[in-house]
């Protein structure tokens, strides 16, 4: 057995982070384009206008290129739970595996079934059935995202389970608490609709590239009008759910919130720092507690304890949580020893102790209180990049709507907007990546918040083996990315194809 070393933990985290971030390059576009092309095909079925068929088929082609690479990276991501994070999988596999199994059995097969009809069923099935297949492909992708985000949310706020010392596993006791906790619902809408925003920006950016070259003008204008409405609605919902998400983080992950704001010392009536020392008075308290004078703990307050938490309990210091965690870890060892010796008294005494201190079990593996402070600088700026770009996209969609529906966007004096739209495509991708940095880095060092730190979740592997596979995946992903971008650019350069007269 290999020793768990900092190098092993760092390389395992780096490999998973690289795979997850690469996967998220493709997921948002898949989620958003599936809805946009569904809207366009609906217009074709309702109006009978062959133009909308041509438009929908083009965006389906782009969707298909993106979807294929996204599926491949998603499979690699899930395999890593068994290879690099086997202790995690053993400890909570009964809970974490349930939503992923549902995602694979229900959502993935739903996509696989109807995507074939969507791509190759034109003129082979009725218009209505083909339209249903298109929408069901998009719904399948969205349902898939739901179950994956349920699993991820459970890592942020574990609920609906109990610890079984006999199997040394956490076991699910309330499926609906896991699947439909408010934090999961908020995260679903925030993450999925952020994908819709990216797809809308992408559609407008590609369309403006055509306008810049005076090609496919009608196609570009129609795509911009649909994407602008779609994107504006999505971006407003993302802003609303972002506010709700911040409130949930304040309640369940106070250290993440303190790190996001680089708040060392908390207090009442806290202002929100925009950047460079500029603050909005009372705003952080208002967002976190829904009252302008509410108490928001800082990093030092969380480490030292002593303040009143949202549930009314007085927060313990991290040192005290670590002490109780070590009692829980020792109680588990005593329980297993009592079982091996058939000592019922020792077994039951250990069980009672473990039940009393179970909520602090994960703290028994924390070596230093400062280990619980995530990377504040990275989180501080990632959060501001995400929020700042989100506000920019609201303005972007408003301008696109104004120019698109007043027939001004095709005029030569609007060329500046074409360049803005093209630049906004990579910015939308950056915004999505920044959001996941906030979510995942902010949870560190916990694999599961307050339950299992990464040093106890990682597989016992040779650091060199993980390092080697990291670079293997890096090269593979780079090749796939270059190929995907090349195929995508060729499809965009070719543009929408002429369609047959038979409808």
KETISE-366652 format. One record per residue: x, y, z of N, C-alpha, C in turn. Coordinates in steps of 0.2 Angstrom, whole numbers, plus 5000, padded with zeros to 4 digits. Layout:
REM residues N
XYZXYZXYZ ...
REM end
This chain:
REM residues 503
500449945000500050005000500450065000 500350114996500750174995500450225001 500950265004500750315009500450375006 499950395009499550455007500050515008 500250545003500750605003500450665000 500650725002500450784999500450784991 501050754989501050744981500550704978 500350654981499850614979499150644979 499050684984498350724985498350774980 498950814979498950864974498850844967 499250784965499150764958498450734957 498150704962497450674961496950734960 497050784964496650844963496750874957 497350884955497450914948497150874942 497250814943496950774937496250774937 495850774943495150774943494950844940 495250904943495150964941495250984934 495750954931495850964924495250924920 495150864921494550834918493950864919 493750894925493150924926493050984922 493651024922493551094918493551084911 493951034908493951014901493250994899 492950954903492250924902491750984902 491851034906491351094906491451134901 491951124896492051164890491451154886 491151094886490751064881490051064884 489951044890489251034893488851094892 489051164894488551214893488351224886 488751214881488451224874487951174872 488151114875487651054873486951074876 486951094883486351114886485951164883 486251224881485951274878485751264871 486151234867486051224860485451184859 485351134863484851084863484151124863 484151174867483551214868483451254862 483951294860483851334854483651304848 483951244846483751214840483051184841 482851164847482151144848481651204847 481851264849481451314847481351324840 481951324836481951334829481551284825 481651214827481251164824480551174825 480351194831479651214833479351264828 479751314827479551364822479451334815 479851284813479751254806479151214806 478951174811478351134811477751174811 477751234815477151274816477051314810 477551344806477551384801477551344794 477951294794478051254787478551284783 478851344786479451374782480051334782 480251314776480851274776481551314778 481451374779482051414781482251394789 481651384793481851364800482051294800 481951254795482251184795482951184794 483151234789483851244787484251264793 483951314797484251344803484351294808 483851254810483851204815484351154813 484451134807484851084805485651104806 485751164805486451194806486651194813 486251214817486351214824486451144827 486051094824486051024826486751004824 487051024819487650994817488151014822 488151084824488651104829488551074836 487951064837487751024843488050954843 487950924838488250854837489050844838 489350894835490150894836490250904843 489950954846490150964853489850914858 489350884857489050824861489550764861 489850744856490250684855490850694860 491150754860491750764864491550764871 490950794873490750804879490650734883 490350694879490150624882490850584884 491350594879491950554880492250584887 492350644888492650674894492250664900 491550654899491150644905491250574908 491350524903491550454905492150454909 492650484907493350484910493250514917 492850564918492750604924492450554929 491950514927491650474932492050414934 492450384929492950334931493450354936 493650414937494150434941493850424949 493250424950492950414957493250344959 493250294954493450224956494250214956 494550254952495350254951495650294956 495550354956495950404960495650414967 494950404968494650424974494250364977 494550304977494250244979493950244986 494350284991494150284998493450324998 493450374994492850414994492250374991 492350334986491850294983491650244988 492050214992491850164997491450195002 491650255005491350285011490650315009 490550335003489850365002489550344995 489850284993489650264986488850244986 488550224992487850204992487450264991 487750324992487350384991487550424985 488150434984488350464978488250424972 488250364972488150324966487450324964 486950334968486250334966486050384961 486250444962486050494956486450484950 487050454950487450444944487150384941 486950334944486650274941485950294938 485550334941484950364938485150404931 485650444932485850484926486050434920 486450384922486650334916486050294913 485650274918485150224916484550264912 484350324915483750354912483950414907 484350464910484450514905484950504900 485450464901485950454895485650414890 485250354892484950314887484450354883 484050404887483550444884483850484878 484450514879484850554874485050504869 485350444870485550404865485050384860 484450364863483850344859483650394854 483550454857483150504852483650544848 484350544850484750584846484850554839 484850494838484850454832484250484827 483650484830483050504826483150574824 483450614829483550694828484050704822 484550664822485050674816484850644810 484650584810484550544804483750534802 483350564806482650544805482250594800 482650644798482250694793481950664787 481350674786481050644780480950574781 481050544786480950474788480450454793 480350504797479750504802479350564801 478750574804478350634804478750694807 478450754805478750814808478650814815 478050794817477950794825478350744829 478450684826478950644829479650664830 479850694824480550714824480650774829 480150824829480150874834480150854841 479750804842479750774849480450744851 480750704846481450684847481950734848 481950794845482350844846482250874853 481650884855481550904862481750854867 481650794866481750744871482550734871 482950744866483650744866483850804871 483550864870483750914875483550904882 482950874883482750864890483150804893 483350754889483750704891484450734894 484750784890485350814892485250854899 484650884899484550924905484450884911 484050824910483950774916484550744918 485050734913485650704915486050754919 486050824918486350874922486050874929 485350864929485050864936485350814940 485450754938485650704943486450714944 486850734940487550754941487550814946 487150864945487150914950486850894957 486450854957486150824963486750794967 487150754964487750724967488250774969 488350824965488850874967488650914973 487950934973487650974978487750934985 487650864984487750824991488450834993 488950834989489550844992489650914995 489250964993489351034996488851035003 488350995003487950995009487650925010 487950875013487750805014487150805018 486650775016485950765019485750695018 485250675022484850615020485250545021 485650545026486050485026486250475034 486450415035486750395042487350345041 487750355046488450315046488350245049 488550195045488450125047489150105049 489350095056490050075058490250005056 489749965055489849895053490149885046 489949935042490149935035490649985033 490750035038491150095038490950135031 490250135030489950175025489450215027 489350275024488750315024488150285020 487550275023487050245019486450295018 486150295013485550335011484950315015 484650365019484050355023483450395020 483650445016483050485013483250505006 483050475001483150484994482950554992 482350574994482050634992482450694995 482750685001483150745004483750755000 484050694997484650704993484450734986 483950714983483750734977483450794976 483150824981482750884980482850934986 483450934989483550984994483651054990 483451104994483451174990484051194987 484651174990485251184987485351154981 485051094980485151054973484751094968 484151114970483651144965484051214963 484251254967484551314966485151304961 485651254963486251234959486051214952 485551174951485251154945485151214940 484651254942484451314938485051354937 485451364942486051414941486551384936 486751324936487251294932486951284925 486351254924486051234918485951304914 485651354917485451414914486051454912 486651444916487251474914487451444907 487351374906487451344900487051374894 486451394896486051424891486251494889 486551524894486851594892487451584888 487851534889488451524885488251504878 487751464877487551444870487251504867 486851544870486551604867487151654865 487651664869488151704867488551674861 488651604861488951574855488551584849 487951574849487451584843487551654840 487551704845487551774842488251784840 488751754843489451764840489551744834 489351674832489351644826488951684821 488351704823487951744818488251814816 488551844821488951904819489551894815 489851834815490451824811490151824804 489551794803489251794796489051864794 488851904798488651974796489252014794 489851994798490452034797490652014790 490551954787490751934780490151944775 489551964778488951974773488751914770 488751854774488551794772487951774776 487451734773486951704777486551754781 486451814779486151874783485551854786 485051824782484351814785484451764791 484851704790484951654795485251684801 485751734800486151764806485651804810 485251844806484751894810484251854814 484051804811483551764814483751724820 484451704819484751664825484851714831 485051774829485251824834484651844838 484051854834483451874838483251824843 483251754841483051704845483551694851 484151694850484651684855484651744860 484551804857484551864862483951864867 483351844865482851834870482951774874 483151724872483351664875483851674881 484451714878484951724883484751774888 484351824887484251874892483751844897 483351804895482851764901483351724905 483751684902484251644905484651684910 484951734908485451774912485151804918 484451824917484151854923483951804928 483851744926483651684930484351664934 484851664930485551644933485751694939 485551764937485751814943485251804949 484651784948484151764953484451704957 484551654954484851594957485551604960 485951644957486551664960486451694967 485951734968485851764974485651714979 485151664977484951614982485551564983 485951554979486551514980486951544985 487051604985487451644990487251634997 486551644997486251635004486351565006 486251515002486351445004487051435006 487551455003488251455005488351485012 488051545013488151575019487951535025 487351495024487051455029487451385030 487751355025488051285025488751285024 489051335021489751335020490051405021 490051425027490251495029490951505027 491451455028492151465026492251485019 491751455014491851465007491651545006 491151565010490851635009491451685011 491751665017492251715020492851715015 493051655012493551655007493451695001 492851684999492551724993492651804994 492551825000492651895001493251915004 493751865005494351875009494251915015 493751885019493451925025493851885031 494351915034494651895039494351895046 494051955047493651965053492951985051 492451945054491751965052491452015057 490752015057490452055061489752075058 489352115061488752145059488752195054 488252205050488252255045488852255040 488952195037489552195033489452215026 489952255023489852275017490152225012 489952235006490252185000490752224996 491352194996491852224992491752204985 491752264981491752244973492452224971 492952274972493652254970494052314972 494652304974495152364976494852404981 494552374986494352414992493752444992 493352444986492752484985492152434987 491852464992491252424995490552454995 490052404995489352424995489152415002 489052465006488852455013488252405014 488352365019487752325022487652265017 487952265011487652225006487852145007 488452135010488652065011488152035017 487952075022487552055027486852045024 486652085020485952075017485952015012 486452005008486451945004486451875008 486851875014487051815017486451805023 486151855025485651845031484951875029 484951905024484251945022484151995027 484552025031484552085035485152125034 485052195034485652235033486152235038 485952215044486352215050486552145052 486452095048486552025050487352015051 487451955055488151945057488451895052 489051915049489351865044490051855047 490151785049490851775051491351775046 491951795049492551795044492951735045 493551725042493951665042494151655049 494451705053494651695060494051675064 493551705063492951685068492751615067 492751595061492551525060493051475063 493751495063494251455066494151455073 494051515076493951515083493351495086 492751505082492151485085491851535090 491251525093491051565098490451615096 490251615089489751655087489151605086 488551645085487951605084487751595077 487651525075487551505068486851515067 486651505060485951515058485551465061 485751405063485351365066485251375074 485551425076485451445083485951415088 486451375086486951345090487551385090 487951385095488551425096489051385092 489451415087489951375083490551355088 490751295087491351275090491951295087 492551295090493151315087493351255083 493751265078494051205074494451155078 494851185083495151145087494751095091 494151115093493651075097493351025092 493251045086492950995081493450945080 494150965079494650915078494650865084 494650895090494650845096494050795096 493450825094492950775094492950725088 493250755083493350705077493850655078 494350665082494850615084494450565089 494050585093493650535097493250495093 492950525088492450485083492850425079 493450455077493950405073494150345078 494350365084494550315089493950265090 493350295091492750255093492650205087 492750225081492650175075493150125076 493750135077494250085078494150035084 493850065090493650025095493049985093 492650005090492049965087492249905083 492649915079492849865074493349815078 493749835083494049795087493649755092 493049785095492649745099492249695095 492049715089491749655084492249605083 492849615082493349565080493449515087 493349545093493449505099492849485102 492249495098491649475101491449505107 491749565109491649595115491049645114 490449625116489849665115489849735119 490149725125490149785129490549845126 491149825124491649875120491349895114 490949855110490649865104490149915105 489649905110489149955111489350015114 489850015118490150085121490450125115 490750095111491050125105490550155100 490050115099489450135095489150195098 489050195104488650255107489150315107 489750305108490250365107490250395100 490250345095490350365088489650405086 489050375088488450415087488450485090 488750495095488750555099489250605095 489750585092490250625089490350615081 489850585078489850565071489850625067 489550685068489550735064490250775063 490750755068491350785068491850735065 491650675063492150625061492650645056 492450685051492950705046493450755049 493350795054493850835057494350795060 494250725062494750685064495350675060 495250695053495850685048496150755047 495950805050496150875048496850875053 497350895050497950905054498150975056 497851025053498051095055497451135054 497151175058496551215057496651255051 497251285049497351325043497251285037 497251215037497151175031496351185029 495951215033495251225032495151285028 495651325027495551395024495751385016 495251385012495451375005495851435002 495951434995496351484992495951544991 496051594996495651654996495751694990 496351704987496551754982496151724975 496251664974495951634968495151634968 494851624974494151624975493951694974 494251744978494051814977493951834970 494451824966494451854959494051814955 494051744956493551704952492851724953 492651734959491951754960491851824957 492251864957492151934954492151934946 492551884943492551874936491851844934 491651794938490951764936490451814937 490351854942489851904943489851954938 490451984937490552044932490352024925 490651964923490451944916489651924916 489351904921488651884921488251954920 488452004923488152074922488252094915 488852084912489052104906488552074901 488452004902488051974897487251994897 487052014903486352044903486352104898 486852154899486852214895486952194887 487352144886487552114879486852094876 486452054879485852034877485352084875 485352134880484852194879485052234873 485752244872485952274865485752234859 485952164860485752124854485052124852 484552124857483852134856483652194853 483952254856483852324853484052324846 484652304844484852304837484552254833 484352194835484152144831483352154829 482952174834482252184832482152254829 482552294829482452364826482852364819 483052304817483352294810483952334809 484352354815484952394814485552354814 485552294816486152254817486452234811 486152234805486452224799486752284795 486652344798486952404796487652404797 488052434792488752444793489052474799 488652524802488852554808488852514814 488552454814488552414819489052354819 489552364815490152324815490452314821 490452364825490752364832490452304836 489852294835489452244839489652174837 489852164831490052104828490652084832 491152124833491752114836491652094843 491252134847491052124854490752054854 490252034850489951974850490451914850 490951924845491451864844491851864850 492051914853492451914859492151884865 491451894866491051874871491051794871 491151764866491151694866491651664871 492251674870492751654875492651674882 492351744883492251764889491651724893 491151704889490651664892490951594895 491451574891491751504893492151524899 492451574900492851594906492351604912 491851634911491351644916491151574919 490951524915490751464917491351424921 491951434919492551404922492651434929 492551504929492651534936492051514941 491451504938490951484943491151414946 491351364942491551304945492151304950 492651354948493151364953492851384960 492451434959492051454966491751394969 491451354966491051304969491551244972 492051224968492451174970493051194974 493351244972493951264976493751294983 493151324983492851344989492651294995 492551234992492451174997493051145000 493651164997494251124999494351145007 494651105011495051035009494550985009 493850995009493350945010493150915003 493250845002492950804997492150814998 491950805004491250815006491250855012 490850915011490850965016490850935023 491350955028491350935035491250865036 491250815031491250745032491850705030 492150725025492750685022493250735019 493850745022494350785018494650745013 494950785008495250745002495850705004 496250715010496750675012496450605014 495850595016495550535018495150505012 495050545007494650515001495050484996 495650504995496050484989496250414989 496350384984496650314983497350314985 497550254988498250234989498650214983 498850264980499250254973499950284974 500350264969501050294969500950364965 501150414968501150484966501350484958 501850454957502150454950501650424945 501250374947500750344942500150394941 499950434946499450484945499750544941 500350564942500650614938500750594931 500950534929500950504923500350514919 499750484922499150484919498850554918 499050604923498850674922499150694915 499750684914500050714907499750674901 499650604902499250574897498650604895 498250614900497550644899497650714896 498150754899498250824896498350824889 498850774886498950774879498350744875 497950694878497350674875496850724874 496750764880496250814879496450874875 497050884874497350944870497150914863 497350854861497150834854496450834853 496050814857495350814856495050884855 495350934859495151004859495351034852 495951014850496151044843495651014838 495550944838495150914833494450944833 494150954840493450974840493451054837 493851094839493851164837493951164829 494451124827494451114819493851094816 493551044818492951024815492351074816 492351104822491851154823491951214818 492551244817492751294813492551284806 492651214804492451204797491751204796 491351174801490651174800490351254800 490651294804490451364804490651394798 491251384795491451414789491051394783 490751334783490351304778489651334778 489451344784488751384785488151334784 487551364785486951314784486951294777 486751234776486751204769486051214766 486051224760485351224756484951154757 484351164758483951104759483551084753 483351024753482950994748482251034748 481951034742481251064741480751014745 480850954745480350914748480350914755 479750934758479650944765479350884769 
REM end
